[in-house]
Amino acid sequence: MSSQLQRAFSRFAKCARHMVSDDFSGIITECFGSGVTPCVRGKENEIRQRSETGHVGSVQLRRDRAHSTDMNAAFSQPPFLRSIRSFFAVGFWLAPATMMNADIIPYEACGELVETGGVVNCIVHVADDGTIVRPIDLAGVQIGDRVFVSGTINTNTASVCNGTIVPTLINDTIERCVAECGQLVEVGGCLRFDSDRGVSFILENTGTFAAGARVYVHANGTDGTVRCHGEDLPFIRSNLIADCFERTGRIVSQFGCPSLLTADGSRFDLLTFGPFAEGDFVSVQGALDEEINGGCSQPLVNFNSIKEAFGDAGTLVNDPTCGPIFVADTIGIKFVLDNTGAFQVGDRVVVTGQIDNECSGPSGCATPCLRGNSIGALTTACGSIDFGPAECLVFTPDDGSASFALEFANFSIPGPLFVAGTLEAPGTLCDDGAGTSVMRHNVFLPCVDVCGEFRTGFHCTPLFSADDGETYWADNRGPYNVDDRVRIRGGLHPGCNSSFCPFTCLRVHTIGPCQLIVGDINGDGSIDTDDTMPFIEVLLELDDDPFRVQASDMNIDGVLNGRDIGEFVLVVLGVG
């Protein structure tokens, strides 16, 4: 199950015990706090109106969002509320005696069949807008299929799946649907659509496209079959067809207006953001209409599908089976990359891309792939943020190095602040005319800078016992071992813990000795020839680790240059 779905399920479970009120605002107050109740009352009315007209499907619920002028309201709501706001349209259930009178709500949507896992395992339908229901009739379909479902939901009945309450859909229709890119192929005199999922269809509408064209097709359901070159293929009637738009990027918000920001700095409005929130990395396919702008005045991607993508920091390592792979700082995540650029094994990098769990790598390699990935050198810093020219968010490091603009920030986080990402030249994202670099794909967290020791923590290894009395779960310990005393400088991430490891995480941190010794570049406590290569890498700007940079400043003048070389040679020879 994807992390997005896991996140939604865990939030549902946490909130379910409060679902004993027949007052919508009361439920929201219990689950999210009284401060968000006013934001929801408009949604309550909207949902009731839609249930009366029978429209609660994915496109119907989300079209208003894409063209709304009040996008700030959409993203001012808590992420949990955004991911389940259409879920409230179909109701919760704990016991009939405690809920409102039963409502029968018509429902229809296109989405994917997903297995929840857990002790009570279910197959649920995750619609393109993020709504989750459990269909009763799954005849002829299987996990992973994209299907269109329609039927009714009784708000007083539900299923418990993996400890979470999920509305039960009494469906009278379940058939394949299409909302994806693929290729038009001519076979034996008929033109068919081969989707990226490996399923072929015959289309009623092929527009002006010819065989060989890569297109995006959207349709809810099929209408029988058509014979094509000796094969009966599903027939799609009244379909939309357009040039295929497919991009991987990040949901960012500018003055409360969310859009998709791609690796090249382009921005797009989306018809639906699904269950995803600001800061999430996503892969989007859809029909781009360059003549129509969405609610955030960006080109609109219509009828889009959206799924989880990846973006994080990590290290390139050599796997004996797969060759060079990317190991994320987030424990347990590994990918074979399409592109490693000029980087080598051992380099600390930031990558983004589309997750492909079905890729076929070298024989015996079971590691998933990251398709169309970007890659850049990792830069980290603690400091403060402010508004700069051209509506840019400017981050000023506390070590005196040059300021840079940020792709993503959260003003609710108190300072001092920690960022980690890859620095790029000014471009369309933020060009203030002064040549200010931009940090892309960044994390944005509270900064911690503290000494302590690594400890064994079973599920939580490595644990970091800090001098400030706190215990943290470190996402990596670099070259150091358990019981080593080190200084960690990184970001605090309270949301990463689990029931097995109830500690705040330290993310994308740099690790060095607590007592810095000038000349001890590798931090092993002595100055010798083992420090030579790390010293050279720092001078050549191949390594920007703040601890090693500081240890390489032999004459302590704040500048790394040729004057430090002589000092270093003398110290290594024992005459300095």
N, C-alpha and C positions, 0 to 999 in steps of 0.2 A: 504494500500500500504506500502511495506517495506521502511525502512529509506534509504536503498541503492537506491531504485527506486525513492523515493522522492528527494534524493540528485541529482540524474542524471537529473530529470525533472527540478528542480530549476536551475541547471546550464545551461541546454539547453535554458530555458526561458531568462536567463540573457544575454546569448550570441546571441540570435536569431536576435536582432535588428541590429546586425552588419553584418548579412548575405546578403549583397547587392552587394558584389563584385564577379566578375567572376575569380578572382585570388586566388588560394588556399592559397598561403603564406600570401596574404593580409588579408584573413579571419582569419587565425591563429593569425596574428599580432594584429588585432583588438580585438580578443577575449582573447588572452593570453599574449600579449606583444611581442615586437620584439625579446626578448632574447630566445624565444623557436622556432623561425622560422627555424633555421638550423636543429633542431632535427626532423622536420616534413617533410622536402623535400624528404627524403628517403622514408617515408611512402606514400607521394603523388604518387611517381613513382610506389611503390609496389601496391597501390590500383588501379592505372590505369592499370597496367599489369594484375592484377587479374580480373578486370572488362572486359578486352579484352578476357581473356580465359574463362570467365563465372564462376569463382570460387570465391565466396564471402561468403560462408557458414561458420559456426562457427568453425568446425574442420580445414578447409582449412586455415582460417586466423590465427588460434592460434597454429597450429602445429609447425610453424617456430619459434615461441617465445619460446616454451619449449626446443627446441634443439639449440637455438641460443647461440653463445659464447659471444655476446655483451649484456649481461643482464643488465649492468649498464645503457645503453641507454634507455632500457624499463622503468626503474624506475627513470630515471632523468627527464622524462616528467612529467608535472603537472598531478595530479590525475584526473582532469576533462578530459584531453586529453586521458589518458589511458582508461578511461571508455567509450569514444565515438570514439576511433580511427577507429573501424570498422563501426561506424555510418556514418563517412564521406564517406565511400565507397558507401553508398546508397543515399547520397546527402541531401541537405536542399532545402527548397522552401519558398520564401516570395512572389514574384510576377514573372511571366514568363519573364517580360521585363527586370528584373534586374539580372537574373541568366544566366548561360551558356546554350547552346542549350541542349534540352532534351536528356538524355541518358537512354536507357532501359537496366537495369542491372538484370541479372538472380540472384536469391537468393534462398537459401534453408538452413534450420537450424532446430535443435531440441531445444525446450524450453518450457516455461510455459506461459499460458494465465493469464494475470493479469489485474485487473480493476484499472484504474488510479485515479478515484475519481474526485472531483472538480465539478465546474459548468458545464463544457463540459466534460462529462465522456466517456471514451473509454475503449474498451477491446483491449489490446496490447499483442504482443508476445515478451517475453523477452528470447532471446536465451541464451544458456549455456555460450556463450562468452560475454554476456552483450548487444548485439545489440538489439535495440528496434524497432519494426515495427508494423503497424496496418493492420492485414489481413482483406480483404473485406468479404470473405466467411467464416462464422463460423458455418455452418450447422453441426449439430450432436455433437458439442463440447460445453464445458462450462468453466466458470472461474475456474482456478485451475488445469485444465487438462494439462498434458504434451503432446504436439503434435509436429509433424514434418510438417513444412510448406514449400512449394516451389512455385515459381512463378516469377513475374517480378516487378521491381520498376522503375517508371518513376521519374527521379530526379527533374522534374518540377511540380510534384504533391505531396501533403502531406496532413495530417490531423492536426488539432489543438486540442490537448487533454489536458484539465486542464491548458490551457494557454501556452502549449508547442507544438512546431512543431515536428511531428513524421512522418517518411516516410510511405506512404501507399503501402501495398503489394497487388498486384492483383494476388491472389494465385489461382493456379489450383489444388493444393493438400493440404489437411489438414487431418491428421490422427494421431492416437496415436503413440507416439514413446517412447522408453525406454532408460533411462540412470540412473539406480538406482539398489539398492540391493533388494533382496527378497529371497523367499524360494522355492525350488523345492518340489512339492507335488504330490504324486501319488493318482489318483482318478479313480476308475473304470477301471483300466488298462491303463490309459494314464497319462503321466507325464506333469504337467503344472507348470508354473512359476507364483507365487503369489507375486506381487510387494509390496513394502512397502506402496504404495499409495492405496492399496486395489483393484487393477485391475489385472485380471488374463490373461495370454497369453499362447499359445502353441509355443514352440521354435523349429525351424529347427535344431539348434545345441545345444545340452546339454553337449557336451564334454564328460569328464569322470565322470561327477557328477551324483549322484544318489539322490533319494528322501530323503528329510531331509536336504540337503546341502543348506547353505546360500551362495548365489552367486551374482555377479554383472553382469547385462546384458546391452548391449548397441546395439541399432539398430535404424536406421532412417526409421520409417514407418512400416506399416503392409501390409500383402498380403492376403486379404480375411479372411475367418474363417475356423476353424476346429471343428468338433463335438467331444466333450469330455464329456462322462458320461451324455449325454442328454442335453448338453449346447453348444451353438456355441460360441467359444472363438476366439479372434483375433489371426491370425497366423503371427509370425515374422520369416522372412527368412534372411539368411546370418548374423545372430547375432554374436556378440562377447560375450563370457561367461568366467568368471574368479572368483576366490575367492573374496568375498566381502571385499573391503577396505573401511572402514568408520571411519573417525576421525574428531574431532573438534579441531581447533587450531587457530593459528594466522599467518598472512603473515608477515614475517620478512625479512630483507635484510642484508646480510653480504658482505661488499665491493661491494655493488650495485647488488648483486645476490639474487633475491627473492625466498623464499621457504616457505613451510608450516611447522611451528613449533608446535608440539603437546604438550599436557600437560606433557607427560613423557620425554620431551626433544628430541624426535626424529625429524628429518628433512626429508622432501620429496619434490621433484620437481613435479610440476603439469603441465599437458598438457595445461590447461587453468586456468587463474586466474579470468576470467569473468570481471565484472565491479569493482572488489575490488582492494584496494591499500594497500601498506605497513602499518602495524599497525592494519588492520581490522581483526576481529574475524570471522571465516568461518567454515562451516561444509562441508566436502568433501566426496563423494563416487566415487569409480572408480575401475580400475583394476591395481593392483600393480605388476609391473614387476621388481623384485629384481635383475635381471641380467642386466638391462639397467639403466644407470644413465642419468638424464636430463642435462640441460645446466648449472646447479649449482653443478654438481657432486654428487647429491643425488639420491636415488632410485626414479624412475619415476612412478607416478600414471597416467595411460593412460586413455583417453576417459572419464575424470572425469566430474561429475556434481559438482557445487559449489553454496552454498547459504549462506545467512547471519546467523551468530551465535551471541552470546552475550558474553561480558566480561566487567565488571565494578565493582566499589565499592558500598557498601550500608550497610544496617542494617537488621538484622533478627528481625521481629516483629510478634506479634500474631494477626492473623485475626480471628474475631469471627466465620466466616463461613469456611474458608480454613485451619485454624490452623496456625502453623509457616510458614511464607512466607518471601521471600527476597524482600526488597524495595530498589531499586537502588537510588543512589544520583541523577541520571538523573531523573528529575521530571516526574512522571506519569508511571514509569516502575516498574512492580511487577511480581514476578514469584513464583510458587510453585516449590520447589527443590526436585530432586530425593534424594539428599544427603546433610544433614546439618552437617555431621561429629560430632565432640564433641562440637560444638558451641551451644550457647543458645540464646534465645530471648534477644535482646539488644546489642548483639555483633556486632562490625563493621568488615565486611569481604569483600573479593574479590571473585567473582564467575565467572566462564565461563561455557558455555554449549550450547546445541542445542535447539533452540526455537521450542516449540510445542504449537501452538495456538488451537489445536483441542483436547487437553488432557481432560480426565474426572477425576476431583478431587472429593472431598467430595460433597454431595448433596448441590446444591445452590452455589457452588464455581465456578465462571467464570474466575478466574485468570489463565493465560496461564502457562505452565510448562517449566522448563529448564531441558532437558534430559541429562543424563550422565555428570552432572555438576562437576567441581572441586570447592573446597572451601578452603580458607586460611585466616588467620588473616591479617587485613589491617595494613600496615605500610606506613607512609608518611614522607617526608623529603624535605628540601630545601638545595641546595648545588651546587656542580660543577661536571663536568664529564671530564674524560681523558681516554686514552688507557692504559690498563694494560697488564699483561702477558697473553699468550695463546689467543691473539686477543680478549680479553674481554674489554667491555666498563665498566669502574669502576666509580661509583658515590661516592663522598665524602661529607657526610652531614656537614652542617655548625655548627652543635651543638657539634662537636667533637666525635660523635659516630662512630662505625666501618664502614669502606667503604664496598660497596657491588657491585657486577656486575649487569648489566641491560640486560633485554631481548630486550628492544626497546628504541631507542633514535632518536632524530632529531637534527642534528648538525646546522641546520639553525636557531634554537631558541637561542636568546642571553641570557646570564646569568643575575642574578642568576636563577637557575633552580629548578623546583618542580617535584618530582616523588611520585607516590602512587601505591602500589602493595602489593604482599605477598612475604615474604622472605622464601627461601628454601635453603636446604643444597647444596653444590657444586655437580654438576652432569655432564651429557653429554653436557649441554648447555654451561657451562663455568667452566672448572676445571683448575685453575691456579696452582694447587699443594700446595697452601698456605691455603686452607680451606676457601676461600672467599665465603660468601653467595651470592645467586643470587636472585634478585627481578624479579618475574614473573608477567605477565599480567599487566604491569605497564602503567600508563599514564605518559606523558613527556611534561611538560608545563612550561612557565615562572612562577617564584615564586612571590607571593605577601604576604607581612606581614604588616598589617596595622590595626589601630583602626578605629572605626566608630559606626554608629547606624543602626539598622534594621528599615526599613520603609515599609509601605504598597504600593504595586505596581500593584494592580489589577491582570492582566495577569502575571505580573513579580514577584509577591510576593514569597519569601521575597526579597526586594531590600536592598542593603547595601550601605548606604551613608558614604563613607570613608573620613578620615581626609585629604587624599591627593587630595581631590576635585573631585574624580571620583565616579561614581555610578555604582554598579555592581549588577548582578542578581545572588544571592547565590542559589546553588542547594539544600541547606537545612539550617536550622537555629538551629539545635540541640535542646537543652532544653530551648533556649532563646526565648523571645517574641519581638514583634514589639516595638520599642523605646528603647530597651535594648542597652547599650553601651558595645561593645565587641571588642576583638582583633581576627582577622581572619588571618590564615596562610594557604595558599593553592595555587592552580594553576589557571592561567588566560587562559580562553578558548574563544577566540573571535569568533570561528565558530559555537557556539551553539545557538546564538540568532536567533530571528525570526522577522517577520514583526510586531508581537504583542508585542515583547519585545526586542527592539534594544539596548540591553546593553551587555557588555562583561560578561561572566559567571565566577564565582568562583567555581572551581571543587574540590571535595574530600577534603574539607578544615577541619581543626580543629578550634574550637572556644573556646575562653577562655576570662577571664577578661582582660581589658586593663591594669589595675594595679594589678600585681600579688601579692597576699598575701600568704606568706609561711604558710602552714597549712590549708588554705581554698581550699581543694581539689576539692569540687564540684562547686566552683566559685560563691557562692551565696552572697559573701561579708562578711561572718562571719565564725569564727572557732568554731565548736560545734560538738556534737555527730553525726550530719548528715554527717560529713566528715570521719567518722570511716571506713565504708565499702569501699568507694572509696580509702582511704589510704591503706587498706589491699590489695585490688586488684592491686594497683600499686606495692606494695612490692612483691607480689607473681608473678609479671610480667604477670598478666592477662589483664592489661591495659597499653598501651604504649603511650597514648595521651601525647604529649610533654608539654602541659600546666599543666596537673595533675601530671606528673612526676616531673616537676620543683617545683611545690607547695608541693610535698611530701618530698623534700630534706630539712628536718627540720634544720640540722646543716650547710647547704649550703657548703658541701664539695665536691659536684659533684658526690657523690656515694650514692645509696640507699641501706641501710643495717639496721641491728638491732639497730645501734646507733641513728637512726632517730625515733625509736619507743618511747623511753623514752621522748624525746623532744616533740613528738606529744601528748602523754598522759598528760604531764604537761600543755601544752598550752590549750588543751580541758578542763582540770579541772580549768583553770584560774589561775594557779600558775607559769606558765612558762614565 
